[in-house]
């Protein structure tokens, strides 16, 4: 029989935030009966820590279902957890699983709810030019990223921060928030407050082909796209001569004016492209299949158009 002050949890987690929060649970004395995580995607650049590796180091049983369902619900029922936690787990948990924890199911979401519900919320926040985002601890319900908010911690987004930079800020913020809120969660006093549905926004997953640059947009918006998708993400790109040009680093010049059409190269040294509002200077780029080059090494000819359509989007 479990001691009254000892709580048992089942954890669904992935990535570095998952590792940090799992570690916090263990160091706080929570018994983690099982960890559910994802198989690593061979097509995804691995820039984060492995939850599976951490769980195995700690002797915790690890499961990697493609999509948690009835078999996982049966297993969790046998484990009899007090709580269920989700930390950066990429799949919405069904109600049949959420209802198995008498003290509740809690999720850490990578945004300041109710804004930026859904997927790729950090990338979306950078892409849309936000100056602040954060992490939210909330009660899980059957509806994605809804449920009462227990706690939040914000992090700044600098004007030149990439999405990866913001992720790195959010890792310690998530752990601080969990440490601060965990006592009330374990004692069942973390009631929280309802989300304001009038402020809710939702964003879906992003695909590599969504990185195609629309040069009719202002230079600042294109720059935001570049920093939202630069390494370790698939990258913002343009098309010319049937080839993709991935732009990994750039500088916007929103006050520069030029008579060329958007998407046309107006300077080779340094390489600049006209946009729908100002110009974009390419600092570092890469032709598909080639090596990364400094902007001046690209030798983009003046007058070249980087405006072809992507067949993957048609």
C-alpha positions as CSV (number, residue, x, y, z in Angstrom):
1,X,0.0,0.0,0.0
2,X,1.4,3.4,-0.9
3,X,2.3,5.9,1.8
4,X,-0.1,8.8,2.1
5,X,2.6,11.3,1.1
6,X,3.9,9.3,-1.8
7,X,2.3,9.9,-5.1
8,X,2.5,7.7,-8.1
9,X,2.4,9.1,-11.7
10,X,2.4,8.0,-15.2
11,X,4.3,10.4,-17.5
12,X,3.9,11.1,-21.2
13,X,6.9,13.1,-22.3
14,X,9.4,14.0,-25.1
15,X,12.2,16.3,-25.8
16,X,14.3,18.4,-23.4
17,X,11.3,19.9,-21.5
18,X,10.1,16.3,-21.0
19,X,13.5,15.3,-19.5
20,X,13.7,18.3,-17.2
21,X,10.2,17.9,-15.9
22,X,10.6,14.1,-15.5
23,X,13.7,14.8,-13.5
24,X,11.8,17.4,-11.3
25,X,9.1,14.8,-10.5
26,X,11.7,12.2,-9.5
27,X,13.7,14.7,-7.4
28,X,10.4,15.7,-5.7
29,X,9.8,12.2,-4.5
30,X,7.1,11.3,-7.0
31,X,7.1,7.6,-8.0
32,X,7.0,7.4,-11.8
33,X,5.4,4.0,-12.6
34,X,5.9,4.3,-16.4
35,X,7.0,6.7,-19.1
36,X,5.4,6.9,-22.5
37,X,7.4,8.7,-25.2
38,X,7.9,8.7,-29.0
39,X,10.2,6.8,-31.3
40,X,12.7,9.2,-32.7
41,X,12.0,10.4,-36.2
42,X,15.0,9.6,-38.5
43,X,14.0,12.5,-40.7
44,X,14.1,15.0,-37.8
45,X,17.3,16.8,-36.6
46,X,17.9,15.7,-33.0
47,X,18.7,18.8,-31.0
48,X,17.0,17.7,-27.8
49,X,17.6,15.2,-25.0
50,X,16.1,11.7,-25.0
51,X,13.3,11.0,-22.5
52,X,13.6,7.3,-23.3
53,X,17.3,7.4,-22.4
54,X,16.6,9.2,-19.2
55,X,13.9,6.8,-18.1
56,X,16.0,3.8,-18.8
57,X,18.9,5.3,-16.8
58,X,16.4,5.7,-13.9
59,X,15.0,2.2,-14.3
60,X,11.6,3.3,-15.3
61,X,9.6,1.1,-17.8
62,X,9.4,2.9,-21.2
63,X,6.6,2.5,-23.8
64,X,6.6,4.0,-27.3
65,X,3.1,3.5,-28.8
66,X,2.4,5.2,-32.1
67,X,-0.9,6.4,-30.7
68,X,-2.0,5.7,-27.1
69,X,-5.3,3.8,-27.0
70,X,-7.1,0.9,-25.3
71,X,-4.0,-1.3,-24.7
72,X,-2.2,1.7,-23.0
73,X,-5.4,2.5,-21.0
74,X,-5.5,-1.1,-19.7
75,X,-1.8,-0.9,-18.7
76,X,-2.3,2.4,-16.9
77,X,-5.3,1.1,-15.1
78,X,-3.2,-1.8,-13.7
79,X,-0.5,0.7,-12.6
80,X,-3.1,2.7,-10.6
81,X,-1.5,6.2,-10.8
82,X,-2.6,9.1,-8.7
83,X,-1.7,11.5,-11.5
84,X,-0.9,11.7,-15.2
85,X,1.5,14.2,-16.6
86,X,2.2,15.2,-20.2
87,X,5.4,17.2,-21.0
88,X,5.9,18.1,-24.6
89,X,4.2,14.9,-25.7
90,X,3.0,15.3,-29.3
91,X,-0.3,13.3,-29.2
92,X,-3.6,14.3,-27.6
93,X,-4.4,11.7,-24.9
94,X,-7.9,10.2,-25.1
95,X,-10.5,10.7,-22.3
96,X,-10.2,6.9,-21.5
97,X,-6.6,7.6,-20.3
98,X,-7.2,11.0,-18.7
99,X,-9.9,9.6,-16.4
100,X,-7.6,7.0,-14.9
101,X,-5.8,9.4,-12.5
102,X,-7.9,10.3,-9.4
103,X,-5.8,13.4,-8.6
104,X,-6.0,14.7,-12.2
105,X,-4.1,14.8,-15.5
106,X,-1.8,17.8,-16.1
107,X,-0.1,19.1,-19.2
108,X,2.7,21.6,-19.8
109,X,2.0,23.5,-23.0
110,X,4.7,25.6,-24.8
111,X,2.7,28.9,-24.9
112,X,0.7,31.2,-22.7
113,X,-2.7,29.7,-23.0
114,X,-5.4,30.4,-24.2
115,X,-3.2,31.8,-27.0
116,X,-1.3,29.5,-29.3
117,X,-3.2,26.3,-28.7
118,X,-2.1,23.4,-31.0
119,X,1.2,22.4,-32.6
120,X,4.5,24.1,-33.3
121,X,3.5,27.0,-31.0
122,X,7.0,28.4,-30.5
123,X,7.7,28.4,-34.3
124,X,4.4,30.2,-34.8
125,X,5.0,32.7,-32.1
126,X,8.4,33.7,-33.7
127,X,7.0,33.7,-37.2
128,X,4.2,36.1,-36.1
129,X,6.6,38.5,-34.5
130,X,5.6,38.0,-30.9
131,X,7.8,39.5,-28.3
132,X,6.8,37.1,-25.5
133,X,5.7,33.6,-25.0
134,X,6.0,31.0,-22.2
135,X,4.8,27.8,-20.7
136,X,1.5,26.9,-19.1
137,X,0.6,24.1,-16.6
138,X,-3.0,23.2,-17.0
139,X,-5.6,20.5,-16.3
140,X,-6.0,18.2,-19.3
141,X,-9.4,17.6,-20.9
142,X,-10.5,15.8,-24.0
143,X,-10.3,19.1,-25.9
144,X,-6.8,20.0,-26.9
145,X,-5.0,22.6,-24.7
146,X,-8.1,23.5,-22.8
147,X,-8.7,23.0,-19.1
148,X,-8.1,25.1,-16.1
149,X,-4.8,26.9,-15.9
150,X,-2.7,26.1,-12.8
151,X,0.4,28.3,-13.5
152,X,2.3,30.1,-16.2
153,X,5.7,31.5,-16.7
154,X,6.6,33.8,-19.6
155,X,9.9,34.2,-21.5
156,X,10.9,37.0,-23.8
157,X,11.4,36.7,-27.6
158,X,14.2,39.0,-28.7
159,X,13.9,40.7,-32.1
160,X,16.7,38.4,-33.4
161,X,15.9,35.2,-31.5
162,X,15.4,32.1,-33.5
163,X,12.8,29.5,-32.5
164,X,15.6,27.3,-31.1
165,X,16.8,30.2,-29.0
166,X,13.3,30.5,-27.5
167,X,13.0,26.8,-26.9
168,X,16.2,27.0,-24.9
169,X,14.7,29.7,-22.7
170,X,11.5,27.6,-22.2
171,X,13.3,24.5,-20.9
172,X,14.3,26.0,-17.5
173,X,11.1,28.0,-17.3
174,X,9.0,24.8,-17.6
175,X,11.0,23.2,-14.7
176,X,10.7,26.3,-12.5
177,X,7.0,26.4,-13.1
178,X,6.5,22.7,-12.3
179,X,8.7,23.0,-9.1
180,X,6.6,25.9,-8.0
181,X,3.2,24.3,-8.6
182,X,3.9,20.7,-7.8
183,X,3.1,20.8,-4.1
184,X,-0.4,22.1,-4.8
185,X,-0.8,19.5,-7.6
186,X,0.2,16.6,-5.3
187,X,-2.1,17.8,-2.5
188,X,-5.1,18.3,-4.9
189,X,-5.4,22.0,-4.2
190,X,-4.3,23.2,-7.7
191,X,-7.8,24.1,-8.9
192,X,-6.5,26.9,-11.2
193,X,-8.8,29.2,-13.3
194,X,-10.8,28.8,-16.5
195,X,-9.3,29.9,-19.8
196,X,-10.8,33.0,-21.5
197,X,-12.2,31.5,-24.7
198,X,-12.5,34.9,-26.2
199,X,-8.7,35.1,-26.3
200,X,-8.1,31.6,-27.6
201,X,-6.1,31.1,-30.8
202,X,-5.2,27.8,-32.4
203,X,-2.4,26.9,-34.8
204,X,-1.8,23.6,-36.6
205,X,1.4,21.7,-37.4
206,X,3.9,23.0,-39.9
207,X,5.3,21.0,-42.8
208,X,8.6,21.5,-44.5
209,X,6.8,22.8,-47.6
210,X,5.2,25.6,-45.5
211,X,8.6,27.3,-45.5
212,X,8.2,28.6,-49.0
213,X,8.8,32.4,-48.9
214,X,6.1,34.7,-50.2
215,X,8.2,37.7,-51.3
216,X,5.1,39.9,-51.6
217,X,5.2,40.1,-47.8
218,X,7.2,42.8,-46.0
219,X,10.9,42.1,-45.3
220,X,10.3,42.0,-41.5
221,X,7.6,39.2,-41.9
222,X,10.0,37.2,-44.2
223,X,12.8,37.6,-41.7
224,X,10.5,36.3,-39.0
225,X,9.8,33.2,-41.1
226,X,13.5,32.7,-41.6
227,X,14.3,32.8,-37.8
228,X,11.3,30.7,-37.0
229,X,12.4,27.9,-39.3
230,X,16.2,28.1,-39.3
231,X,18.3,25.2,-37.8
232,X,17.4,22.8,-36.4
233,X,14.1,23.2,-38.3
234,X,13.5,22.5,-42.0
235,X,14.2,26.1,-43.1
236,X,12.6,28.9,-45.1
237,X,13.3,28.6,-48.8
238,X,12.8,30.1,-52.2
239,X,12.8,28.4,-55.7
240,X,14.9,29.4,-58.7
241,X,15.7,27.3,-61.7
242,X,13.9,24.3,-60.2
243,X,16.2,24.4,-57.2
244,X,15.5,25.2,-53.6
245,X,17.5,28.0,-51.9
246,X,17.3,27.6,-48.1
247,X,17.9,30.8,-46.3
248,X,19.3,30.2,-42.8
249,X,20.2,33.7,-41.8
250,X,19.1,37.1,-43.1
251,X,18.8,40.8,-42.2
252,X,15.7,42.8,-43.0
253,X,16.0,46.4,-44.3
254,X,12.3,47.5,-44.1
255,X,13.0,51.1,-45.0
256,X,14.9,50.4,-48.2
257,X,12.8,51.0,-51.4
258,X,13.4,49.5,-54.8
259,X,11.4,49.4,-58.0
260,X,11.9,45.7,-58.8
261,X,9.2,43.1,-58.4
262,X,9.1,41.3,-55.0
263,X,11.4,38.2,-55.1
264,X,13.9,39.8,-57.6
265,X,17.6,40.0,-56.6
266,X,18.6,43.6,-56.6
267,X,22.2,43.2,-55.3
268,X,24.8,40.5,-55.5
269,X,27.4,41.8,-53.0
270,X,25.8,41.7,-50.5
271,X,22.9,39.6,-51.8
272,X,19.6,41.4,-51.4
273,X,16.1,40.5,-52.6
274,X,13.3,43.0,-53.0
275,X,10.1,42.3,-51.0
276,X,6.6,43.7,-50.6
277,X,8.0,46.2,-48.1
278,X,11.8,46.8,-48.0
279,X,14.6,44.4,-48.9
280,X,16.0,41.2,-47.3
281,X,19.7,40.7,-47.1
282,X,20.8,37.0,-47.2
283,X,23.5,36.3,-44.7
284,X,23.8,32.5,-45.0
285,X,22.0,30.1,-47.4
286,X,22.2,26.7,-49.1
287,X,21.2,25.3,-52.4
288,X,19.3,22.1,-51.9
289,X,21.8,19.2,-51.7
290,X,24.8,21.6,-51.4
291,X,26.8,23.1,-48.6
292,X,25.9,26.2,-46.6
293,X,27.5,29.3,-47.9
294,X,27.9,32.9,-46.7
295,X,25.7,35.3,-48.6
296,X,28.5,36.8,-50.7
297,X,29.5,33.3,-51.8
298,X,26.1,32.7,-53.4
299,X,26.9,34.9,-56.4
300,X,23.2,35.5,-57.0
301,X,22.9,37.4,-60.3
302,X,21.1,40.8,-60.2
303,X,17.7,40.5,-61.8
304,X,17.3,36.8,-60.9
305,X,13.8,35.9,-59.6
306,X,13.4,33.7,-56.6
307,X,9.7,33.3,-57.1
308,X,8.9,29.9,-58.6
309,X,6.1,27.9,-57.1
310,X,6.7,24.7,-55.0
311,X,5.2,21.6,-56.7
312,X,4.7,20.1,-53.2
313,X,2.1,22.8,-52.5
314,X,0.0,22.3,-55.6
